[in-house]
Amino acid sequence: MSVSLENIAFDCADAATLATFWAGVLSTEVDADGNEFFATVNRAAAGPTLMFLQVPEPRNGKNRLHVDLAASDWAAEVDRIVGLGAKRLDEHTEYGAHWITLADPEGNVFDVAEQHA
């Protein structure tokens, strides 16, 4: 018996809006049939689907789980993602890695690390 990672789920106020932000981050599109209650990104692609589900309560406190991304043209990608609506929170260099912590439009925290070729 084996387990596979199928979805990474985001609770949110507006599924379509947050899915649009994350589709932009990943340079892809929101999957067909998304709406403010439920939307997905990368459902047909290999790897996990990002799934967005509307919930009535706001995010409260720090994420206990977050997405880590990496980019070879780090500065340009961070600027692009901020242009999509992310907010810069902090920058770190530890354990031989350099990354920035950002928040998406609903305050979910994620990191973008500098990827070395």
C-alpha positions as CSV (number, residue, x, y, z in Angstrom):
1,M,0.0,0.0,0.0
2,S,1.3,3.5,-0.8
3,V,0.2,7.0,-0.3
4,S,0.5,9.8,-2.8
5,L,0.2,13.6,-2.4
6,E,-2.8,14.7,-4.4
7,N,-3.8,18.2,-3.2
8,I,-2.5,21.1,-1.2
9,A,-5.6,22.8,0.2
10,F,-5.9,26.5,1.0
11,D,-8.9,27.6,3.2
12,C,-9.8,31.1,2.0
13,A,-12.4,33.8,1.7
14,D,-12.6,33.8,-2.1
15,A,-11.4,30.6,-3.9
16,A,-11.4,32.0,-7.4
17,T,-9.4,35.1,-6.4
18,L,-6.8,33.2,-4.4
19,A,-6.5,30.5,-7.1
20,T,-5.9,33.3,-9.7
21,F,-3.0,34.7,-7.6
22,W,-1.4,31.2,-7.2
23,A,-1.9,30.4,-10.9
24,G,0.0,33.6,-11.6
25,V,2.8,32.7,-9.2
26,L,3.2,29.3,-11.0
27,S,2.7,30.9,-14.5
28,T,-0.3,28.8,-15.3
29,E,-4.1,29.1,-15.3
30,V,-6.9,28.4,-12.9
31,D,-8.6,25.1,-13.9
32,A,-12.0,25.3,-15.6
33,D,-15.1,25.6,-13.4
34,G,-13.5,27.5,-10.6
35,N,-15.7,29.9,-8.6
36,E,-15.6,31.8,-5.3
37,F,-16.4,28.6,-3.4
38,F,-14.0,26.1,-5.0
39,A,-11.2,26.4,-7.5
40,T,-8.1,24.4,-8.4
41,V,-4.7,24.9,-10.2
42,N,-2.8,22.2,-12.0
43,R,-5.4,19.5,-11.6
44,A,-4.3,17.8,-14.9
45,A,-0.6,18.2,-14.3
46,A,1.8,15.7,-12.6
47,G,2.2,16.4,-9.0
48,P,-0.1,17.9,-6.4
49,T,-3.1,20.1,-7.3
50,L,-3.5,23.4,-5.4
51,M,-7.1,23.4,-4.2
52,F,-8.9,26.5,-2.8
53,L,-11.9,26.2,-0.6
54,Q,-14.0,29.0,0.7
55,V,-14.5,28.9,4.5
56,P,-16.4,31.3,6.7
57,E,-13.7,32.1,9.3
58,P,-10.6,34.2,8.6
59,R,-7.1,32.9,8.9
60,N,-6.0,33.2,12.6
61,G,-2.3,33.2,13.5
62,K,0.7,31.8,11.7
63,N,0.5,29.1,9.1
64,R,1.6,25.7,10.6
65,L,2.3,24.5,7.1
66,H,3.5,26.5,4.1
67,V,4.6,26.2,0.5
68,D,8.4,26.6,-0.3
69,L,9.2,27.6,-3.9
70,A,12.6,28.1,-5.6
71,A,13.7,30.3,-8.5
72,S,16.9,30.6,-10.4
73,D,16.3,34.3,-11.2
74,W,15.3,34.9,-7.6
75,A,15.1,38.7,-7.5
76,A,13.1,39.0,-10.7
77,E,10.7,36.3,-9.6
78,V,10.2,37.8,-6.1
79,D,9.4,41.2,-7.7
80,R,7.0,39.5,-10.2
81,I,5.2,37.7,-7.3
82,V,5.0,40.9,-5.3
83,G,3.5,42.5,-8.4
84,L,0.8,39.8,-8.4
85,G,-0.2,40.9,-4.9
86,A,2.2,39.2,-2.4
87,K,3.6,41.1,0.5
88,R,7.2,40.9,1.6
89,L,7.6,39.8,5.2
90,D,11.2,38.8,5.9
91,E,14.4,37.6,4.3
92,H,16.7,34.9,5.6
93,T,20.1,33.3,5.0
94,E,20.5,30.1,7.0
95,Y,21.7,26.6,6.5
96,G,23.4,27.5,3.2
97,A,20.1,28.8,1.7
98,H,18.8,32.3,1.0
99,W,15.0,32.9,0.8
100,I,12.3,35.5,1.3
101,T,9.1,35.0,3.2
102,L,6.0,36.4,1.5
103,A,2.3,36.5,2.2
104,D,-0.3,35.8,-0.4
105,P,-3.3,38.2,-0.7
106,E,-5.2,36.4,2.1
107,G,-2.1,36.4,4.4
108,N,-0.9,32.8,3.8
109,V,2.8,32.7,4.3
110,F,5.2,31.1,1.8
111,D,8.9,31.2,0.9
112,V,10.8,31.7,-2.3
113,A,14.4,30.4,-2.1
114,E,17.3,31.4,-4.4
115,Q,18.0,28.3,-6.5
116,H,21.6,27.9,-7.7
117,A,22.3,26.3,-11.0
